[in-house]
Amino acid sequence: MRRSLLAALMLRIAAGTLLVVLSSFTGLIWLTIVVAIVSVLVLSVVCRQLVERSLREITPGRPRVLYGDSTPEPMSSAEIAARLAPYESFEPLVMAIESLRAGQERLLGETAEERRKLELVLDSMQDIVIAIDGAGRISWTNDGMRRLMASDSASVRRGHALVQTVREPEVLECARLALEERVVAERPAVPLVGGRLFAVSAAPMGERGAVLVLRDVTRIEKMERTQKEFVANVSHELRTPLTSVMGYVELLLDEERWESEAEEKYGGDVTETSGPPSSTRLEFLEAILKSARRMERLTEDLLVMAKVDSGEQKLNPMRTWASTLIEEAVMATSGLFMERGELEVGEVVEAEVMADMDAMLQVVGNLIENAINYGTRRGEEPRVRLAAQRSAGLSGFVEFSVQDFGMGIAMEHRERIFERFFRADKARSRATGGTGLGLSIARHLVEEQGGAIWVESDLGHGSRFCFTLPEVMVGTAAVSVSDAFMDESDEDVEGA
């Protein structure tokens, strides 16, 4: 019994001691938690003050940055040290923030300087530059636009719709294509303010915007128009005397040929005139006639090109057989092969085509003359072959070809062979003469009638110039002014 009481007493004493120890530890833990919370609060307040101070120093510069002025305010080292004095314990953090701020202001300053230089360059341009956003509003213009719209400068303000400043439909269409379809759009000559002409180019800019460039081409267009009028007038003026010269020379040639035949038949000189023998005079007259015909071809090329440039070249396609076109071309160009060379006719398909006969004779004539001048090896006789067959690559077209057997055309010259004044062999061009317009005229006349023209060449083995014309299908009615006139005349006769 006594032992049980003693054990219970000792157990109670141990429990009380344990409770006292646990109470002391609980107080210590709570004290530690309170100290930690206070420390965190103090640290957060200090950090917040540091960040707010840096932000307050950066914030006053925001309005200046928005308006393009990001030059940092000067600050001495003493002022920086005074600002950092209260935060010596956080000096690394503060220095890092100050370094970031200084770097940001330096970059903003460099950006502003580059922007100023770019604006100076664009403002010094004579061309007009307009930047628009995705909604078609003006976001920037250079001084060229402001000079052009001096009488209505209010409409050139940023944020105004482009249509309030420029109302020309072609300019607005270029802007629409650049904004909506994201393609480069160009127009050669668009009238704007005061009748001045501008070449317009619009291109996408960024993800949604576009930039327009307008170049004043008024003076260039005027010079080109004057040049075209001059060429047309000169061609007309040259044509009249050339016709007279050629007519009189042909009469003299006929007379000289008669006298030459008479001398051979009866012997001696049948005329009492003095001077060179009739054979010599005949050579002189033939040289004059040859040069006059050459001048006539040059004049005709210049005249046709002047009509093309002015839009006066009117074609009247009519139904004609391919064989008829080939026969007419052979007759029209037979004079080129009277002295030398050979003109062959290959396979000719029996098909009707829509063609302006005069225009196509000029096309074939230009191609044959080109084959004689440039498709003949030096020292050899010219050989040219004409043919017509249904096009293998284009359904509903007849393909005509003019083939020579000369040196061929190099690959780098084939793409430019139909350009105006282009000559692949400049040395031979000087010897043969010509304007360099024959192939360009041929391309224009073929394309105006719905056809295409190209060249196939094997260097060292000759060239083959091909062009196509639309074939008239069976049962297709003819479309020509002359046929319509004849139909009306027939009806009048029947009515009478």
C-alpha positions as CSV (number, residue, x, y, z in Angstrom):
1,M,0.0,0.0,0.0
2,R,2.7,2.3,1.0
3,R,4.6,1.6,-2.2
4,S,1.6,2.4,-4.4
5,L,1.1,5.8,-2.8
6,L,4.8,6.6,-3.3
7,A,4.7,5.6,-7.0
8,A,1.6,7.7,-7.6
9,L,3.2,10.7,-5.9
10,M,6.3,10.4,-8.0
11,L,4.3,10.2,-11.2
12,R,2.3,13.3,-10.4
13,I,5.5,15.2,-9.7
14,A,7.0,14.2,-13.0
15,A,3.8,15.2,-14.9
16,G,3.9,18.6,-13.3
17,T,7.5,19.2,-14.2
18,L,6.8,18.2,-17.8
19,L,3.9,20.7,-18.0
20,V,6.1,23.5,-16.7
21,V,8.8,22.7,-19.3
22,L,6.2,22.6,-22.1
23,S,4.7,25.9,-21.1
24,S,8.1,27.6,-21.3
25,F,8.7,26.2,-24.8
26,T,5.2,27.4,-26.0
27,G,6.0,30.9,-25.0
28,L,9.3,30.8,-26.8
29,I,7.7,29.6,-30.0
30,W,5.0,32.3,-30.0
31,L,7.7,34.9,-29.3
32,T,9.7,33.7,-32.3
33,I,6.6,33.9,-34.5
34,V,5.8,37.4,-33.5
35,V,9.4,38.5,-34.1
36,A,9.4,36.9,-37.6
37,I,6.2,38.6,-38.5
38,V,7.4,42.0,-37.4
39,S,10.7,41.5,-39.3
40,V,8.9,40.7,-42.5
41,L,6.6,43.7,-42.1
42,V,9.6,46.0,-41.6
43,L,11.5,44.6,-44.6
44,S,8.4,44.8,-46.9
45,V,7.9,48.5,-45.9
46,V,11.5,49.3,-46.6
47,C,11.5,47.5,-50.0
48,R,8.2,49.2,-50.9
49,Q,9.7,52.6,-50.2
50,L,12.7,51.8,-52.3
51,V,10.6,50.6,-55.3
52,E,8.2,53.5,-55.0
53,R,11.0,56.0,-54.9
54,S,12.5,54.5,-58.1
55,L,9.2,54.5,-59.8
56,R,8.5,58.1,-58.8
57,E,11.8,59.0,-60.4
58,I,11.0,57.2,-63.6
59,T,7.3,58.2,-63.8
60,P,7.9,62.0,-64.5
61,G,9.7,61.0,-67.7
62,R,6.7,59.0,-69.1
63,P,5.0,62.0,-70.7
64,R,8.3,63.0,-72.3
65,V,8.8,59.5,-73.7
66,L,5.3,59.5,-75.2
67,Y,6.1,62.7,-77.1
68,G,9.5,61.6,-78.3
69,D,11.6,63.3,-75.6
70,S,13.3,60.6,-73.5
71,T,16.5,62.6,-72.5
72,P,17.2,61.8,-68.8
73,E,17.5,64.6,-66.3
74,P,21.1,65.2,-65.3
75,M,22.0,63.9,-61.8
76,S,25.3,64.4,-60.0
77,S,27.2,61.7,-58.1
78,A,26.6,63.7,-54.8
79,E,22.8,63.6,-55.4
80,I,22.9,59.9,-56.1
81,A,24.9,59.3,-52.9
82,A,22.5,61.4,-50.8
83,R,19.6,59.5,-52.2
84,L,21.3,56.2,-51.3
85,A,22.4,57.2,-47.8
86,P,19.3,56.0,-45.9
87,Y,19.5,52.6,-47.6
88,E,23.2,51.6,-47.1
89,S,22.2,48.2,-45.9
90,F,20.3,47.6,-49.2
91,E,23.0,49.2,-51.4
92,P,23.4,46.3,-53.9
93,L,19.6,46.2,-54.6
94,V,19.4,49.9,-54.9
95,M,22.4,50.0,-57.2
96,A,20.9,47.3,-59.4
97,I,17.6,49.2,-59.7
98,E,19.5,52.4,-60.5
99,S,21.6,50.6,-63.1
100,L,18.4,49.3,-64.8
101,R,16.8,52.7,-64.8
102,A,19.9,54.3,-66.3
103,G,20.1,51.7,-69.0
104,Q,16.5,52.1,-69.9
105,E,16.9,55.9,-70.2
106,R,20.0,55.5,-72.3
107,L,18.2,53.1,-74.7
108,L,15.2,55.4,-74.9
109,G,17.5,58.3,-75.6
110,E,19.2,56.4,-78.4
111,T,15.8,55.3,-79.8
112,A,14.6,58.9,-79.8
113,E,17.8,60.0,-81.6
114,E,17.4,57.3,-84.3
115,R,13.8,58.3,-84.8
116,R,14.8,62.0,-85.2
117,K,17.4,61.1,-87.8
118,L,14.9,58.9,-89.7
119,E,12.3,61.6,-89.7
120,L,14.9,64.1,-91.0
121,V,15.8,61.7,-93.8
122,L,12.1,61.2,-94.8
123,D,11.3,64.9,-94.5
124,S,14.1,65.7,-96.9
125,M,12.7,63.4,-99.6
126,Q,10.9,64.9,-102.5
127,D,8.6,61.9,-102.5
128,I,5.5,61.8,-100.3
129,V,5.4,59.2,-97.6
130,I,2.2,58.3,-95.8
131,A,1.9,55.6,-93.0
132,I,-1.6,54.4,-92.2
133,D,-2.9,51.9,-89.6
134,G,-5.1,48.9,-90.0
135,A,-8.3,51.1,-89.9
136,G,-7.0,53.4,-92.7
137,R,-6.1,56.3,-90.4
138,I,-3.0,58.4,-91.0
139,S,-0.4,57.6,-88.4
140,W,2.5,59.6,-89.9
141,T,3.4,61.7,-92.9
142,N,6.6,63.5,-94.0
143,D,6.9,67.1,-94.9
144,G,6.3,66.3,-98.6
145,M,2.6,65.6,-97.8
146,R,2.2,68.7,-95.7
147,R,3.7,70.8,-98.5
148,L,1.4,69.2,-101.1
149,M,-1.7,69.8,-98.9
150,A,-0.7,73.3,-97.6
151,S,-4.1,74.7,-98.4
152,D,-5.8,71.9,-96.4
153,S,-3.2,71.0,-93.7
154,A,-5.9,70.2,-91.1
155,S,-6.8,67.0,-93.0
156,V,-3.2,65.7,-92.7
157,R,-3.3,65.4,-89.0
158,R,-2.5,62.1,-87.4
159,G,-5.5,60.0,-86.6
160,H,-7.6,61.4,-89.6
161,A,-8.8,58.9,-92.1
162,L,-6.8,58.7,-95.4
163,V,-10.0,59.3,-97.4
164,Q,-10.4,62.7,-95.7
165,T,-7.0,63.8,-97.2
166,V,-6.8,61.9,-100.5
167,R,-10.0,61.2,-102.4
168,E,-8.5,59.8,-105.6
169,P,-10.1,56.3,-106.1
170,E,-6.9,54.8,-107.5
171,V,-4.8,55.8,-104.4
172,L,-7.5,54.5,-102.1
173,E,-7.6,51.2,-104.0
174,C,-3.8,50.8,-103.7
175,A,-4.2,51.4,-99.9
176,R,-7.0,48.9,-99.7
177,L,-5.0,46.2,-101.5
178,A,-2.0,46.8,-99.2
179,L,-4.1,46.7,-96.0
180,E,-6.6,43.9,-96.8
181,E,-4.8,41.6,-99.3
182,R,-1.3,42.4,-98.0
183,V,0.2,42.8,-101.5
184,V,2.2,45.6,-103.2
185,A,0.0,47.8,-105.4
186,E,1.2,50.3,-107.9
187,R,-0.3,52.9,-110.3
188,P,1.9,54.6,-112.9
189,A,0.3,58.1,-113.2
190,V,-2.6,59.3,-110.9
191,P,-3.8,62.9,-111.0
192,L,-4.0,64.6,-107.6
193,V,-3.7,68.2,-106.5
194,G,-3.6,70.9,-109.2
195,G,-3.5,68.4,-112.1
196,R,-0.1,67.0,-111.0
197,L,0.5,63.4,-111.8
198,F,1.9,61.0,-109.2
199,A,3.2,57.4,-109.4
200,V,1.7,55.6,-106.4
201,S,3.1,52.6,-104.6
202,A,1.5,51.0,-101.5
203,A,3.0,48.1,-99.5
204,P,2.1,46.3,-96.3
205,M,3.8,47.6,-93.1
206,G,4.0,45.5,-90.0
207,E,1.1,43.2,-89.2
208,R,-1.8,45.5,-90.0
209,G,-0.6,48.8,-91.4
210,A,0.6,50.0,-94.8
211,V,2.9,52.7,-96.2
212,L,2.2,54.7,-99.4
213,V,4.9,56.5,-101.5
214,L,3.8,59.1,-104.0
215,R,6.3,60.3,-106.6
216,D,5.6,63.4,-108.7
217,V,5.9,62.3,-112.4
218,T,4.2,65.3,-114.0
219,R,7.4,66.5,-115.7
220,I,8.4,63.0,-116.9
221,E,4.9,62.3,-118.3
222,K,5.0,65.6,-120.1
223,M,8.4,64.9,-121.6
224,E,7.3,61.4,-122.7
225,R,4.1,62.8,-124.3
226,T,6.1,65.5,-126.1
227,Q,8.5,62.8,-127.3
228,K,5.7,60.6,-128.6
229,E,4.1,63.5,-130.4
230,F,7.4,64.4,-132.0
231,V,8.1,60.9,-133.2
232,A,4.6,60.6,-134.7
233,N,4.9,64.0,-136.4
234,V,8.4,63.2,-137.8
235,S,7.2,59.8,-139.0
236,H,4.3,61.4,-140.9
237,E,6.5,64.1,-142.4
238,L,9.1,61.6,-143.5
239,R,6.6,59.3,-145.1
240,T,5.3,61.8,-147.7
241,P,8.7,62.7,-149.3
242,L,9.8,59.0,-149.2
243,T,6.8,58.0,-151.1
244,S,7.6,60.6,-153.8
245,V,11.3,59.6,-153.9
246,M,10.4,55.9,-154.3
247,G,7.8,56.6,-157.0
248,Y,10.2,58.6,-159.1
249,V,13.1,56.2,-158.6
250,E,10.9,53.3,-159.7
251,L,10.0,55.2,-162.9
252,L,13.6,55.9,-163.6
253,L,14.5,52.3,-163.0
254,D,11.9,51.2,-165.5
255,E,13.3,53.5,-168.1
256,E,16.9,52.5,-167.4
257,R,15.9,48.8,-167.6
258,W,14.2,49.5,-171.0
259,E,17.3,51.3,-172.2
260,S,19.6,48.5,-171.0
261,E,17.5,45.9,-172.7
262,A,17.5,48.0,-175.9
263,E,21.3,48.3,-175.8
264,E,21.6,44.5,-175.5
265,K,19.1,43.9,-178.3
266,Y,20.2,46.5,-180.9
267,G,23.7,47.3,-179.7
268,G,25.1,50.7,-178.9
269,D,23.5,53.5,-177.0
270,V,19.9,54.2,-178.0
271,T,19.9,57.6,-176.3
272,E,21.9,60.6,-177.1
273,T,22.4,61.7,-173.4
274,S,25.9,61.7,-172.0
275,G,26.9,60.3,-168.6
276,P,27.6,56.9,-167.0
277,P,26.6,53.8,-168.9
278,S,23.0,52.6,-168.4
279,S,24.2,49.6,-166.3
280,T,25.9,52.0,-163.9
281,R,23.0,54.3,-163.7
282,L,20.8,51.2,-163.1
283,E,23.0,50.2,-160.1
284,F,22.8,53.7,-158.7
285,L,19.0,53.8,-158.9
286,E,18.7,50.4,-157.3
287,A,20.9,51.5,-154.4
288,I,18.7,54.6,-154.0
289,L,15.5,52.5,-154.1
290,K,16.9,50.0,-151.6
291,S,17.8,52.8,-149.1
292,A,14.5,54.5,-149.6
293,R,12.6,51.3,-148.8
294,R,14.8,50.8,-145.8
295,M,13.9,54.3,-144.6
296,E,10.2,53.5,-145.3
297,R,10.4,50.5,-143.0
298,L,12.1,52.5,-140.3
299,T,9.5,55.2,-140.6
300,E,6.7,52.7,-140.5
301,D,8.1,51.1,-137.3
302,L,8.3,54.5,-135.6
303,L,4.8,55.4,-136.7
304,V,3.3,52.1,-135.5
305,M,5.0,52.5,-132.1
306,A,3.8,56.0,-131.7
307,K,0.2,54.8,-132.4
308,V,0.7,52.0,-129.8
309,D,1.9,54.5,-127.1
310,S,-0.9,56.9,-127.8
311,G,-3.6,54.2,-127.9
312,E,-4.5,55.0,-131.6
313,Q,-3.6,51.6,-132.9
314,K,-7.0,50.1,-133.8
315,L,-7.3,46.5,-135.0
316,N,-10.1,44.9,-136.9
317,P,-9.8,41.1,-136.6
318,M,-11.7,39.2,-139.3
319,R,-12.1,35.5,-140.3
320,T,-9.3,34.4,-142.6
321,W,-7.8,31.1,-143.6
322,A,-4.3,30.3,-142.2
323,S,-3.2,29.4,-145.7
324,T,-4.3,32.8,-147.0
325,L,-2.3,34.6,-144.4
326,I,0.8,32.6,-145.3
327,E,0.3,33.2,-149.0
328,E,-0.1,36.9,-148.5
329,A,3.0,37.0,-146.3
330,V,5.0,35.2,-148.9
331,M,3.9,37.7,-151.6
332,A,4.5,40.7,-149.3
333,T,8.1,39.6,-148.4
334,S,9.2,38.0,-151.7
335,G,11.2,41.2,-152.5
336,L,13.5,40.5,-149.6
337,F,14.6,37.3,-151.3
338,M,15.0,38.6,-154.8
339,E,18.7,39.1,-154.6
340,R,19.6,36.1,-152.4
341,G,18.2,33.6,-150.0
342,E,15.3,31.2,-149.9
343,L,11.9,31.4,-148.4
344,E,10.3,28.0,-147.7
345,V,6.7,27.2,-146.8
346,G,6.3,24.1,-144.5
347,E,3.1,22.5,-143.3
348,V,0.1,24.8,-143.3
349,V,-3.1,23.6,-141.5
350,E,-6.5,24.1,-143.0
351,A,-8.1,26.3,-140.3
352,E,-9.7,29.7,-140.0
353,V,-8.4,32.2,-137.6
354,M,-9.5,35.7,-136.3
355,A,-6.8,38.2,-137.5
356,D,-6.3,41.7,-138.7
357,M,-4.6,40.9,-142.1
358,D,-2.6,44.1,-142.3
359,A,-1.3,43.8,-138.8
360,M,-0.4,40.1,-139.2
361,L,1.4,40.8,-142.5
362,Q,3.5,43.3,-140.5
363,V,4.2,40.8,-137.8
364,V,5.3,38.1,-140.3
365,G,7.3,40.7,-142.2
366,N,9.1,41.8,-139.1
367,L,9.9,38.2,-138.1
368,I,11.2,37.4,-141.6
369,E,13.3,40.5,-141.8
370,N,14.7,39.7,-138.3
371,A,15.5,36.2,-139.5
372,I,17.4,37.5,-142.6
373,N,19.4,40.1,-140.6
374,Y,20.2,38.2,-137.5
375,G,19.4,34.5,-138.2
376,T,21.9,34.0,-141.0
377,R,25.4,32.8,-140.6
378,R,28.0,35.2,-142.0
379,G,28.8,34.4,-145.6
380,E,25.8,32.1,-146.0
381,E,22.5,32.7,-147.9
382,P,19.5,33.4,-145.7
383,R,17.0,30.5,-145.4
384,V,13.7,31.0,-143.7
385,R,10.7,28.6,-143.3
386,L,7.1,29.5,-142.7
387,A,4.6,27.1,-141.2
388,A,1.1,27.0,-139.5
389,Q,-0.3,24.2,-137.4
390,R,-2.8,23.7,-134.6
391,S,-1.2,24.5,-131.2
392,A,-0.3,21.5,-129.2
393,G,-0.2,23.4,-125.9
394,L,-3.1,25.8,-126.4
395,S,-6.5,24.4,-127.4
396,G,-8.4,26.5,-129.9
397,F,-5.4,28.3,-131.3
398,V,-3.4,28.1,-134.5
399,E,0.4,28.4,-134.1
400,F,2.4,30.2,-136.8
401,S,6.2,29.9,-137.0
402,V,9.1,31.7,-138.7
403,Q,12.2,29.6,-138.5
404,D,15.8,30.4,-139.4
405,F,18.9,28.2,-139.5
406,G,21.5,30.6,-138.2
407,M,23.5,30.9,-135.0
408,G,20.6,30.9,-132.6
409,I,20.0,33.1,-129.5
410,A,21.8,32.8,-126.2
411,M,19.6,31.9,-123.2
412,E,20.3,35.2,-121.4
413,H,19.0,37.2,-124.4
414,R,15.7,35.3,-125.0
415,E,13.7,36.9,-122.2
416,R,14.6,40.4,-123.4
417,I,14.4,39.7,-127.2
418,F,11.0,41.4,-127.4
419,E,11.9,44.5,-125.5
420,R,12.1,47.8,-127.4
421,F,15.5,48.7,-128.8
422,F,17.1,45.5,-127.4
423,R,19.8,44.0,-129.7
424,A,21.6,40.8,-128.9
425,D,24.2,41.3,-131.6
426,K,25.1,45.0,-131.5
427,A,27.9,44.7,-134.1
428,R,25.5,43.1,-136.7
429,S,22.8,45.6,-135.7
430,R,25.1,48.5,-136.7
431,A,25.7,46.8,-140.1
432,T,22.1,46.0,-140.9
433,G,20.5,49.1,-139.4
434,G,17.0,49.1,-138.1
435,T,15.3,50.7,-135.1
436,G,15.2,47.6,-132.8
437,L,11.4,47.9,-132.6
438,G,10.3,45.1,-135.0
439,L,9.9,42.3,-132.4
440,S,8.4,44.7,-129.9
441,I,5.8,45.7,-132.5
442,A,5.1,42.1,-133.4
443,R,4.5,41.2,-129.7
444,H,2.0,44.1,-129.3
445,L,0.1,43.3,-132.5
446,V,-0.2,39.6,-131.6
447,E,-1.2,40.2,-128.0
448,E,-3.8,42.8,-129.0
449,Q,-5.5,40.0,-131.0
450,G,-5.6,37.5,-128.1
451,G,-2.5,35.6,-129.1
452,A,0.9,35.0,-127.6
453,I,4.4,35.2,-129.1
454,W,7.7,33.5,-128.0
455,V,11.0,32.3,-129.3
456,E,12.5,28.8,-129.3
457,S,16.2,28.6,-130.0
458,D,19.1,26.1,-130.0
459,L,22.4,28.0,-129.9
460,G,24.3,27.2,-133.0
461,H,21.3,25.6,-134.8
462,G,18.9,28.5,-135.4
463,S,15.8,30.0,-133.9
464,R,12.1,29.5,-134.3
465,F,9.7,32.5,-133.6
466,C,6.2,31.3,-132.9
467,F,2.9,33.2,-132.4
468,T,-0.7,32.0,-131.9
469,L,-4.1,33.3,-133.2
470,P,-7.5,32.2,-132.0
471,E,-9.0,29.6,-134.3
472,V,-12.6,30.0,-135.6
473,M,-14.6,27.0,-134.6
474,V,-17.2,25.5,-136.9
475,G,-20.5,27.3,-136.6
476,T,-18.9,30.4,-135.0
477,A,-20.2,33.6,-136.5
478,A,-17.7,36.2,-137.7
479,V,-17.2,39.2,-135.6
480,S,-16.1,42.1,-137.8
481,V,-17.3,45.5,-138.7
482,S,-17.0,44.9,-142.5
483,D,-19.2,41.7,-142.3
484,A,-21.8,43.5,-140.4
485,F,-21.8,46.3,-142.9
486,M,-22.1,43.8,-145.8
487,D,-25.0,42.1,-144.0
488,E,-26.9,45.4,-143.7
489,S,-26.2,46.2,-147.4
490,D,-27.6,42.8,-148.5
491,E,-30.8,43.4,-146.5
492,D,-31.2,46.8,-148.1
493,V,-30.8,45.2,-151.5
494,E,-33.4,42.5,-150.8
495,G,-35.8,45.1,-149.4
496,A,-35.4,47.1,-152.6
